[in-house]
C-alpha cells in the first residue's frame, strides 16, 4: 500500500473545557522519520509527524522545548 500524500490529524480539545477538537492538514515531505516512514508537516512546518502505512502516528518536534501532543486520529486525504 502506497502512503497518502496528505493526512488530516485530529487533536483533542483542551481538557476540562468544551473546546472543539483541532484538525491540522499535513503534507508528505521528502524526509523519512526514525522509524523509516514518511514525514508529513503542515504549511507552517511546526506540526511534523511520521506516519506509517498502517496509519500509526509519531509526532516529531520541529524545534526546541516542544512537547508535541498526540493526535486521536489520522485520516488520509485524496
PDB file of N, CA, C and O in Angstrom:
ATOM      1  N   UNK A   1       0.841  -1.185   0.000  1.00  0.00           N
ATOM      2  CA  UNK A   1       0.000   0.000   0.000  1.00  0.00           C
ATOM      3  C   UNK A   1       0.880   1.241   0.000  1.00  0.00           C
ATOM      4  O   UNK A   1       1.786   1.362   0.825  1.00  0.00           O
ATOM      5  N   UNK A   2       0.624   2.137  -0.897  1.00  0.00           N
ATOM      6  CA  UNK A   2       1.401   3.367  -1.033  1.00  0.00           C
ATOM      7  C   UNK A   2       0.912   4.407  -0.026  1.00  0.00           C
ATOM      8  O   UNK A   2      -0.294   4.561   0.169  1.00  0.00           O
ATOM      9  N   UNK A   3       1.850   5.129   0.619  1.00  0.00           N
ATOM     10  CA  UNK A   3       1.424   6.143   1.595  1.00  0.00           C
ATOM     11  C   UNK A   3       0.657   7.289   0.925  1.00  0.00           C
ATOM     12  O   UNK A   3       0.921   7.635  -0.226  1.00  0.00           O
ATOM     13  N   UNK A   4      -0.280   7.860   1.653  1.00  0.00           N
ATOM     14  CA  UNK A   4      -1.043   9.009   1.156  1.00  0.00           C
ATOM     15  C   UNK A   4      -0.144  10.237   1.110  1.00  0.00           C
ATOM     16  O   UNK A   4       0.852  10.312   1.830  1.00  0.00           O
ATOM     17  N   UNK A   5      -0.498  11.205   0.259  1.00  0.00           N
ATOM     18  CA  UNK A   5       0.269  12.449   0.176  1.00  0.00           C
ATOM     19  C   UNK A   5      -0.148  13.449   1.250  1.00  0.00           C
ATOM     20  O   UNK A   5       0.628  14.333   1.612  1.00  0.00           O
ATOM     21  N   UNK A   6      -1.383  13.309   1.766  1.00  0.00           N
ATOM     22  CA  UNK A   6      -1.886  14.237   2.785  1.00  0.00           C
ATOM     23  C   UNK A   6      -2.692  13.478   3.826  1.00  0.00           C
ATOM     24  O   UNK A   6      -3.328  12.465   3.534  1.00  0.00           O
ATOM     25  N   UNK A   7      -2.648  13.996   5.046  1.00  0.00           N
ATOM     26  CA  UNK A   7      -3.455  13.454   6.143  1.00  0.00           C
ATOM     27  C   UNK A   7      -4.087  14.611   6.899  1.00  0.00           C
ATOM     28  O   UNK A   7      -3.531  15.708   6.955  1.00  0.00           O
ATOM     29  N   UNK A   8      -5.253  14.357   7.477  1.00  0.00           N
ATOM     30  CA  UNK A   8      -5.858  15.269   8.445  1.00  0.00           C
ATOM     31  C   UNK A   8      -5.601  14.657   9.816  1.00  0.00           C
ATOM     32  O   UNK A   8      -6.062  13.552  10.104  1.00  0.00           O
ATOM     33  N   UNK A   9      -4.867  15.374  10.659  1.00  0.00           N
ATOM     34  CA  UNK A   9      -4.600  14.923  12.025  1.00  0.00           C
ATOM     35  C   UNK A   9      -5.581  15.618  12.951  1.00  0.00           C
ATOM     36  O   UNK A   9      -5.684  16.845  12.934  1.00  0.00           O
ATOM     37  N   UNK A  10      -6.301  14.855  13.754  1.00  0.00           N
ATOM     38  CA  UNK A  10      -7.270  15.404  14.697  1.00  0.00           C
ATOM     39  C   UNK A  10      -6.696  15.298  16.102  1.00  0.00           C
ATOM     40  O   UNK A  10      -6.320  14.215  16.551  1.00  0.00           O
ATOM     41  N   UNK A  11      -6.632  16.435  16.792  1.00  0.00           N
ATOM     42  CA  UNK A  11      -6.098  16.511  18.148  1.00  0.00           C
ATOM     43  C   UNK A  11      -7.232  16.797  19.121  1.00  0.00           C
ATOM     44  O   UNK A  11      -8.182  17.495  18.769  1.00  0.00           O
ATOM     45  N   UNK A  12      -7.148  16.265  20.346  1.00  0.00           N
ATOM     46  CA  UNK A  12      -8.206  16.526  21.328  1.00  0.00           C
ATOM     47  C   UNK A  12      -8.246  18.001  21.712  1.00  0.00           C
ATOM     48  O   UNK A  12      -7.235  18.701  21.651  1.00  0.00           O
ATOM     49  N   UNK A  13      -9.427  18.458  22.108  1.00  0.00           N
ATOM     50  CA  UNK A  13      -9.557  19.821  22.609  1.00  0.00           C
ATOM     51  C   UNK A  13      -8.901  19.951  23.976  1.00  0.00           C
ATOM     52  O   UNK A  13      -8.402  18.967  24.523  1.00  0.00           O
ATOM     53  N   UNK A  14      -8.898  21.144  24.521  1.00  0.00           N
ATOM     54  CA  UNK A  14      -8.306  21.395  25.828  1.00  0.00           C
ATOM     55  C   UNK A  14      -9.063  20.625  26.904  1.00  0.00           C
ATOM     56  O   UNK A  14     -10.281  20.767  27.017  1.00  0.00           O
ATOM     57  N   UNK A  15      -8.361  19.806  27.701  1.00  0.00           N
ATOM     58  CA  UNK A  15      -9.039  19.035  28.750  1.00  0.00           C
ATOM     59  C   UNK A  15      -9.799  19.940  29.726  1.00  0.00           C
ATOM     60  O   UNK A  15      -9.324  21.015  30.093  1.00  0.00           O
ATOM     61  N   UNK A  16     -10.973  19.489  30.132  1.00  0.00           N
ATOM     62  CA  UNK A  16     -11.771  20.230  31.105  1.00  0.00           C
ATOM     63  C   UNK A  16     -12.574  21.368  30.508  1.00  0.00           C
ATOM     64  O   UNK A  16     -13.196  22.139  31.239  1.00  0.00           O
ATOM     65  N   UNK A  17     -12.569  21.484  29.187  1.00  0.00           N
ATOM     66  CA  UNK A  17     -13.339  22.548  28.532  1.00  0.00           C
ATOM     67  C   UNK A  17     -14.245  21.920  27.482  1.00  0.00           C
ATOM     68  O   UNK A  17     -14.174  20.720  27.217  1.00  0.00           O
ATOM     69  N   UNK A  18     -15.071  22.724  26.908  1.00  0.00           N
ATOM     70  CA  UNK A  18     -15.929  22.273  25.811  1.00  0.00           C
ATOM     71  C   UNK A  18     -15.310  22.629  24.461  1.00  0.00           C
ATOM     72  O   UNK A  18     -16.012  22.692  23.451  1.00  0.00           O
ATOM     73  N   UNK A  19     -13.997  22.862  24.444  1.00  0.00           N
ATOM     74  CA  UNK A  19     -13.312  23.257  23.215  1.00  0.00           C
ATOM     75  C   UNK A  19     -13.404  22.149  22.173  1.00  0.00           C
ATOM     76  O   UNK A  19     -13.281  20.969  22.501  1.00  0.00           O
ATOM     77  N   UNK A  20     -13.621  22.533  20.920  1.00  0.00           N
ATOM     78  CA  UNK A  20     -13.679  21.523  19.861  1.00  0.00           C
ATOM     79  C   UNK A  20     -12.294  20.942  19.583  1.00  0.00           C
ATOM     80  O   UNK A  20     -11.273  21.504  19.979  1.00  0.00           O
ATOM     81  N   UNK A  21     -12.288  19.818  18.900  1.00  0.00           N
ATOM     82  CA  UNK A  21     -11.021  19.221  18.505  1.00  0.00           C
ATOM     83  C   UNK A  21     -10.366  20.086  17.428  1.00  0.00           C
ATOM     84  O   UNK A  21     -11.047  20.776  16.669  1.00  0.00           O
ATOM     85  N   UNK A  22      -9.036  20.037  17.375  1.00  0.00           N
ATOM     86  CA  UNK A  22      -8.289  20.757  16.349  1.00  0.00           C
ATOM     87  C   UNK A  22      -7.944  19.788  15.230  1.00  0.00           C
ATOM     88  O   UNK A  22      -7.557  18.648  15.488  1.00  0.00           O
ATOM     89  N   UNK A  23      -8.083  20.238  13.987  1.00  0.00           N
ATOM     90  CA  UNK A  23      -7.716  19.425  12.832  1.00  0.00           C
ATOM     91  C   UNK A  23      -6.632  20.165  12.062  1.00  0.00           C
ATOM     92  O   UNK A  23      -6.785  21.340  11.728  1.00  0.00           O
ATOM     93  N   UNK A  24      -5.529  19.463  11.784  1.00  0.00           N
ATOM     94  CA  UNK A  24      -4.407  20.038  11.049  1.00  0.00           C
ATOM     95  C   UNK A  24      -4.128  19.147   9.846  1.00  0.00           C
ATOM     96  O   UNK A  24      -3.987  17.932   9.987  1.00  0.00           O
ATOM     97  N   UNK A  25      -4.047  19.751   8.658  1.00  0.00           N
ATOM     98  CA  UNK A  25      -3.707  19.005   7.443  1.00  0.00           C
ATOM     99  C   UNK A  25      -2.196  19.028   7.277  1.00  0.00           C
ATOM    100  O   UNK A  25      -1.567  20.085   7.313  1.00  0.00           O
ATOM    101  N   UNK A  26      -1.622  17.837   7.093  1.00  0.00           N
ATOM    102  CA  UNK A  26      -0.178  17.719   6.881  1.00  0.00           C
ATOM    103  C   UNK A  26       0.071  17.106   5.506  1.00  0.00           C
ATOM    104  O   UNK A  26      -0.713  16.293   5.016  1.00  0.00           O
ATOM    105  N   UNK A  27       1.183  17.519   4.895  1.00  0.00           N
ATOM    106  CA  UNK A  27       1.546  17.088   3.545  1.00  0.00           C
ATOM    107  C   UNK A  27       2.862  16.331   3.607  1.00  0.00           C
ATOM    108  O   UNK A  27       3.759  16.692   4.369  1.00  0.00           O
ATOM    109  N   UNK A  28       2.976  15.289   2.811  1.00  0.00           N
ATOM    110  CA  UNK A  28       4.179  14.451   2.785  1.00  0.00           C
ATOM    111  C   UNK A  28       5.389  15.263   2.324  1.00  0.00           C
ATOM    112  O   UNK A  28       5.310  16.035   1.368  1.00  0.00           O
ATOM    113  N   UNK A  29       6.510  15.072   3.026  1.00  0.00           N
ATOM    114  CA  UNK A  29       7.775  15.698   2.649  1.00  0.00           C
ATOM    115  C   UNK A  29       8.686  14.621   2.058  1.00  0.00           C
ATOM    116  O   UNK A  29       8.297  13.458   1.958  1.00  0.00           O
ATOM    117  N   UNK A  30       9.883  15.010   1.673  1.00  0.00           N
ATOM    118  CA  UNK A  30      10.843  14.037   1.139  1.00  0.00           C
ATOM    119  C   UNK A  30      11.617  13.336   2.253  1.00  0.00           C
ATOM    120  O   UNK A  30      12.403  12.426   1.988  1.00  0.00           O
ATOM    121  N   UNK A  31      11.396  13.756   3.495  1.00  0.00           N
ATOM    122  CA  UNK A  31      12.131  13.193   4.640  1.00  0.00           C
ATOM    123  C   UNK A  31      11.492  11.895   5.123  1.00  0.00           C
ATOM    124  O   UNK A  31      10.311  11.637   4.889  1.00  0.00           O
ATOM    125  N   UNK A  32      12.301  11.088   5.802  1.00  0.00           N
ATOM    126  CA  UNK A  32      11.786   9.910   6.498  1.00  0.00           C
ATOM    127  C   UNK A  32      12.101  10.063   7.978  1.00  0.00           C
ATOM    128  O   UNK A  32      13.101  10.679   8.348  1.00  0.00           O
ATOM    129  N   UNK A  33      11.247   9.503   8.815  1.00  0.00           N
ATOM    130  CA  UNK A  33      11.416   9.617  10.263  1.00  0.00           C
ATOM    131  C   UNK A  33      12.283   8.516  10.823  1.00  0.00           C
ATOM    132  O   UNK A  33      12.813   7.695  10.075  1.00  0.00           O
ATOM    133  N   UNK A  34      12.432   8.492  12.151  1.00  0.00           N
ATOM    134  CA  UNK A  34      13.265   7.498  12.813  1.00  0.00           C
ATOM    135  C   UNK A  34      12.814   6.059  12.573  1.00  0.00           C
ATOM    136  O   UNK A  34      13.625   5.137  12.659  1.00  0.00           O
ATOM    137  N   UNK A  35      11.542   5.859  12.276  1.00  0.00           N
ATOM    138  CA  UNK A  35      11.031   4.517  12.014  1.00  0.00           C
ATOM    139  C   UNK A  35      11.101   4.126  10.543  1.00  0.00           C
ATOM    140  O   UNK A  35      10.681   3.031  10.168  1.00  0.00           O
ATOM    141  N   UNK A  36      11.636   5.030   9.697  1.00  0.00           N
ATOM    142  CA  UNK A  36      11.760   4.750   8.269  1.00  0.00           C
ATOM    143  C   UNK A  36      10.525   5.076   7.449  1.00  0.00           C
ATOM    144  O   UNK A  36      10.469   4.760   6.261  1.00  0.00           O
ATOM    145  N   UNK A  37       9.526   5.710   8.076  1.00  0.00           N
ATOM    146  CA  UNK A  37       8.286   6.059   7.386  1.00  0.00           C
ATOM    147  C   UNK A  37       8.321   7.522   6.958  1.00  0.00           C
ATOM    148  O   UNK A  37       9.119   8.297   7.485  1.00  0.00           O
ATOM    149  N   UNK A  38       7.461   7.914   6.002  1.00  0.00           N
ATOM    150  CA  UNK A  38       7.446   9.299   5.528  1.00  0.00           C
ATOM    151  C   UNK A  38       7.123  10.297   6.643  1.00  0.00           C
ATOM    152  O   UNK A  38       6.363  10.006   7.567  1.00  0.00           O
ATOM    153  N   UNK A  39       7.724  11.476   6.524  1.00  0.00           N
ATOM    154  CA  UNK A  39       7.443  12.579   7.445  1.00  0.00           C
ATOM    155  C   UNK A  39       6.494  13.544   6.743  1.00  0.00           C
ATOM    156  O   UNK A  39       6.677  13.881   5.573  1.00  0.00           O
ATOM    157  N   UNK A  40       5.482  13.979   7.479  1.00  0.00           N
ATOM    158  CA  UNK A  40       4.484  14.927   6.991  1.00  0.00           C
ATOM    159  C   UNK A  40       4.565  16.185   7.843  1.00  0.00           C
ATOM    160  O   UNK A  40       4.905  16.118   9.024  1.00  0.00           O
ATOM    161  N   UNK A  41       4.249  17.352   7.238  1.00  0.00           N
ATOM    162  CA  UNK A  41       4.221  18.585   8.029  1.00  0.00           C
ATOM    163  C   UNK A  41       3.139  19.516   7.511  1.00  0.00           C
ATOM    164  O   UNK A  41       2.705  19.424   6.362  1.00  0.00           O
ATOM    165  N   UNK A  42       2.713  20.424   8.399  1.00  0.00           N
ATOM    166  CA  UNK A  42       1.707  21.398   7.998  1.00  0.00           C
ATOM    167  C   UNK A  42       2.392  22.536   7.244  1.00  0.00           C
ATOM    168  O   UNK A  42       3.616  22.548   7.113  1.00  0.00           O
ATOM    169  N   UNK A  43       1.604  23.489   6.750  1.00  0.00           N
ATOM    170  CA  UNK A  43       2.133  24.585   5.941  1.00  0.00           C
ATOM    171  C   UNK A  43       3.142  25.440   6.697  1.00  0.00           C
ATOM    172  O   UNK A  43       4.040  26.021   6.087  1.00  0.00           O
ATOM    173  N   UNK A  44       3.003  25.524   8.025  1.00  0.00           N
ATOM    174  CA  UNK A  44       3.926  26.343   8.818  1.00  0.00           C
ATOM    175  C   UNK A  44       5.229  25.615   9.124  1.00  0.00           C
ATOM    176  O   UNK A  44       6.227  26.247   9.469  1.00  0.00           O
ATOM    177  N   UNK A  45       5.228  24.278   8.999  1.00  0.00           N
ATOM    178  CA  UNK A  45       6.405  23.485   9.343  1.00  0.00           C
ATOM    179  C   UNK A  45       6.507  23.185  10.825  1.00  0.00           C
ATOM    180  O   UNK A  45       7.458  22.536  11.261  1.00  0.00           O
ATOM    181  N   UNK A  46       5.538  23.649  11.608  1.00  0.00           N
ATOM    182  CA  UNK A  46       5.579  23.444  13.062  1.00  0.00           C
ATOM    183  C   UNK A  46       5.059  22.064  13.441  1.00  0.00           C
ATOM    184  O   UNK A  46       5.652  21.389  14.282  1.00  0.00           O
ATOM    185  N   UNK A  47       3.959  21.640  12.829  1.00  0.00           N
ATOM    186  CA  UNK A  47       3.397  20.319  13.124  1.00  0.00           C
ATOM    187  C   UNK A  47       4.056  19.317  12.185  1.00  0.00           C
ATOM    188  O   UNK A  47       3.877  19.387  10.969  1.00  0.00           O
ATOM    189  N   UNK A  48       4.824  18.380  12.754  1.00  0.00           N
ATOM    190  CA  UNK A  48       5.530  17.357  11.973  1.00  0.00           C
ATOM    191  C   UNK A  48       5.206  15.991  12.548  1.00  0.00           C
ATOM    192  O   UNK A  48       5.169  15.810  13.765  1.00  0.00           O
ATOM    193  N   UNK A  49       4.971  15.028  11.662  1.00  0.00           N
ATOM    194  CA  UNK A  49       4.616  13.683  12.111  1.00  0.00           C
ATOM    195  C   UNK A  49       5.148  12.646  11.135  1.00  0.00           C
ATOM    196  O   UNK A  49       5.145  12.850   9.921  1.00  0.00           O
ATOM    197  N   UNK A  50       5.605  11.529  11.690  1.00  0.00           N
ATOM    198  CA  UNK A  50       5.952  10.360  10.892  1.00  0.00           C
ATOM    199  C   UNK A  50       4.718   9.466  10.901  1.00  0.00           C
ATOM    200  O   UNK A  50       4.203   9.133  11.969  1.00  0.00           O
ATOM    201  N   UNK A  51       4.237   9.073   9.717  1.00  0.00           N
ATOM    202  CA  UNK A  51       3.023   8.264   9.627  1.00  0.00           C
ATOM    203  C   UNK A  51       3.343   6.993   8.851  1.00  0.00           C
ATOM    204  O   UNK A  51       3.830   7.043   7.722  1.00  0.00           O
ATOM    205  N   UNK A  52       3.058   5.842   9.481  1.00  0.00           N
ATOM    206  CA  UNK A  52       3.331   4.547   8.851  1.00  0.00           C
ATOM    207  C   UNK A  52       2.224   4.195   7.860  1.00  0.00           C
ATOM    208  O   UNK A  52       1.179   4.845   7.823  1.00  0.00           O
ATOM    209  N   UNK A  53       2.468   3.154   7.056  1.00  0.00           N
ATOM    210  CA  UNK A  53       1.468   2.690   6.089  1.00  0.00           C
ATOM    211  C   UNK A  53       0.184   2.232   6.773  1.00  0.00           C
ATOM    212  O   UNK A  53      -0.889   2.268   6.171  1.00  0.00           O
ATOM    213  N   UNK A  54       0.290   1.801   8.031  1.00  0.00           N
ATOM    214  CA  UNK A  54      -0.897   1.345   8.761  1.00  0.00           C
ATOM    215  C   UNK A  54      -1.575   2.473   9.543  1.00  0.00           C
ATOM    216  O   UNK A  54      -2.515   2.225  10.298  1.00  0.00           O
ATOM    217  N   UNK A  55      -1.098   3.724   9.363  1.00  0.00           N
ATOM    218  CA  UNK A  55      -1.730   4.874   9.998  1.00  0.00           C
ATOM    219  C   UNK A  55      -1.241   5.202  11.389  1.00  0.00           C
ATOM    220  O   UNK A  55      -1.821   6.061  12.054  1.00  0.00           O
ATOM    221  N   UNK A  56      -0.173   4.535  11.858  1.00  0.00           N
ATOM    222  CA  UNK A  56       0.392   4.866  13.170  1.00  0.00           C
ATOM    223  C   UNK A  56       1.128   6.198  13.060  1.00  0.00           C
ATOM    224  O   UNK A  56       1.853   6.440  12.095  1.00  0.00           O
ATOM    225  N   UNK A  57       0.935   7.054  14.056  1.00  0.00           N
ATOM    226  CA  UNK A  57       1.496   8.403  14.020  1.00  0.00           C
ATOM    227  C   UNK A  57       2.523   8.578  15.124  1.00  0.00           C
ATOM    228  O   UNK A  57       2.278   8.233  16.280  1.00  0.00           O
ATOM    229  N   UNK A  58       3.674   9.117  14.756  1.00  0.00           N
ATOM    230  CA  UNK A  58       4.708   9.504  15.729  1.00  0.00           C
ATOM    231  C   UNK A  58       4.954  10.996  15.517  1.00  0.00           C
ATOM    232  O   UNK A  58       5.474  11.405  14.479  1.00  0.00           O
ATOM    233  N   UNK A  59       4.578  11.802  16.504  1.00  0.00           N
ATOM    234  CA  UNK A  59       4.789  13.242  16.400  1.00  0.00           C
ATOM    235  C   UNK A  59       6.275  13.543  16.553  1.00  0.00           C
ATOM    236  O   UNK A  59       6.964  12.924  17.365  1.00  0.00           O
ATOM    237  N   UNK A  60       6.766  14.510  15.758  1.00  0.00           N
ATOM    238  CA  UNK A  60       8.173  14.893  15.770  1.00  0.00           C
ATOM    239  C   UNK A  60       8.289  16.361  16.156  1.00  0.00           C
ATOM    240  O   UNK A  60       7.548  17.199  15.642  1.00  0.00           O
ATOM    241  N   UNK A  61       9.201  16.673  17.045  1.00  0.00           N
ATOM    242  CA  UNK A  61       9.432  18.066  17.433  1.00  0.00           C
ATOM    243  C   UNK A  61      10.078  18.803  16.265  1.00  0.00           C
ATOM    244  O   UNK A  61      10.982  18.271  15.621  1.00  0.00           O
ATOM    245  N   UNK A  62       9.624  20.016  15.989  1.00  0.00           N
ATOM    246  CA  UNK A  62      10.201  20.818  14.909  1.00  0.00           C
ATOM    247  C   UNK A  62      11.135  21.886  15.453  1.00  0.00           C
ATOM    248  O   UNK A  62      11.749  22.626  14.684  1.00  0.00           O
ATOM    249  N   UNK A  63      11.247  21.972  16.773  1.00  0.00           N
ATOM    250  CA  UNK A  63      12.125  22.948  17.409  1.00  0.00           C
ATOM    251  C   UNK A  63      12.339  22.579  18.863  1.00  0.00           C
ATOM    252  O   UNK A  63      11.750  21.625  19.371  1.00  0.00           O
ATOM    253  N   UNK A  64      13.181  23.340  19.517  1.00  0.00           N
ATOM    254  CA  UNK A  64      13.475  23.070  20.915  1.00  0.00           C
ATOM    255  C   UNK A  64      12.312  23.374  21.836  1.00  0.00           C
ATOM    256  O   UNK A  64      11.431  24.163  21.495  1.00  0.00           O
ATOM    257  N   UNK A  65      12.309  22.757  22.984  1.00  0.00           N
ATOM    258  CA  UNK A  65      11.321  22.990  24.050  1.00  0.00           C
ATOM    259  C   UNK A  65       9.902  22.635  23.636  1.00  0.00           C
ATOM    260  O   UNK A  65       8.945  23.204  24.162  1.00  0.00           O
ATOM    261  N   UNK A  66       9.753  21.700  22.700  1.00  0.00           N
ATOM    262  CA  UNK A  66       8.414  21.277  22.301  1.00  0.00           C
ATOM    263  C   UNK A  66       8.045  19.978  22.988  1.00  0.00           C
ATOM    264  O   UNK A  66       8.894  19.123  23.239  1.00  0.00           O
ATOM    265  N   UNK A  67       6.785  19.849  23.282  1.00  0.00           N
ATOM    266  CA  UNK A  67       6.192  18.629  23.833  1.00  0.00           C
ATOM    267  C   UNK A  67       4.989  18.315  22.960  1.00  0.00           C
ATOM    268  O   UNK A  67       3.859  18.629  23.332  1.00  0.00           O
ATOM    269  N   UNK A  68       5.215  17.695  21.795  1.00  0.00           N
ATOM    270  CA  UNK A  68       4.103  17.500  20.859  1.00  0.00           C
ATOM    271  C   UNK A  68       2.978  16.657  21.448  1.00  0.00           C
ATOM    272  O   UNK A  68       3.224  15.654  22.118  1.00  0.00           O
ATOM    273  N   UNK A  69       1.738  17.077  21.188  1.00  0.00           N
ATOM    274  CA  UNK A  69       0.557  16.310  21.586  1.00  0.00           C
ATOM    275  C   UNK A  69       0.312  15.235  20.537  1.00  0.00           C
ATOM    276  O   UNK A  69       0.672  15.399  19.372  1.00  0.00           O
ATOM    277  N   UNK A  70      -0.296  14.143  20.955  1.00  0.00           N
ATOM    278  CA  UNK A  70      -0.581  13.064  20.027  1.00  0.00           C
ATOM    279  C   UNK A  70      -1.989  13.213  19.477  1.00  0.00           C
ATOM    280  O   UNK A  70      -2.926  13.469  20.232  1.00  0.00           O
ATOM    281  N   UNK A  71      -2.146  13.052  18.159  1.00  0.00           N
ATOM    282  CA  UNK A  71      -3.487  13.142  17.584  1.00  0.00           C
ATOM    283  C   UNK A  71      -4.313  11.922  17.969  1.00  0.00           C
ATOM    284  O   UNK A  71      -3.774  10.855  18.263  1.00  0.00           O
ATOM    285  N   UNK A  72      -5.626  12.099  17.963  1.00  0.00           N
ATOM    286  CA  UNK A  72      -6.509  10.980  18.252  1.00  0.00           C
ATOM    287  C   UNK A  72      -6.862  10.223  16.979  1.00  0.00           C
ATOM    288  O   UNK A  72      -7.380   9.108  17.036  1.00  0.00           O
ATOM    289  N   UNK A  73      -6.579  10.837  15.824  1.00  0.00           N
ATOM    290  CA  UNK A  73      -6.937  10.194  14.558  1.00  0.00           C
ATOM    291  C   UNK A  73      -6.103  10.779  13.422  1.00  0.00           C
ATOM    292  O   UNK A  73      -5.837  11.981  13.400  1.00  0.00           O
ATOM    293  N   UNK A  74      -5.692   9.934  12.482  1.00  0.00           N
ATOM    294  CA  UNK A  74      -5.020  10.365  11.254  1.00  0.00           C
ATOM    295  C   UNK A  74      -5.832   9.834  10.081  1.00  0.00           C
ATOM    296  O   UNK A  74      -5.924   8.622   9.884  1.00  0.00           O
ATOM    297  N   UNK A  75      -6.416  10.730   9.310  1.00  0.00           N
ATOM    298  CA  UNK A  75      -7.275  10.359   8.187  1.00  0.00           C
ATOM    299  C   UNK A  75      -6.581  10.705   6.875  1.00  0.00           C
ATOM    300  O   UNK A  75      -6.288  11.876   6.632  1.00  0.00           O
ATOM    301  N   UNK A  76      -6.304   9.691   6.000  1.00  0.00           N
ATOM    302  CA  UNK A  76      -5.711  10.019   4.701  1.00  0.00           C
ATOM    303  C   UNK A  76      -6.675  10.867   3.877  1.00  0.00           C
ATOM    304  O   UNK A  76      -7.887  10.658   3.913  1.00  0.00           O
ATOM    305  N   UNK A  77      -6.128  11.816   3.140  1.00  0.00           N
ATOM    306  CA  UNK A  77      -6.934  12.692   2.291  1.00  0.00           C
ATOM    307  C   UNK A  77      -6.595  12.438   0.824  1.00  0.00           C
ATOM    308  O   UNK A  77      -5.476  12.038   0.503  1.00  0.00           O
ATOM    309  N   UNK A  78      -7.558  12.669  -0.061  1.00  0.00           N
ATOM    310  CA  UNK A  78      -7.290  12.486  -1.502  1.00  0.00           C
ATOM    311  C   UNK A  78      -6.338  13.549  -2.026  1.00  0.00           C
ATOM    312  O   UNK A  78      -6.005  13.548  -3.211  1.00  0.00           O
TER     313      UNK A  78
END
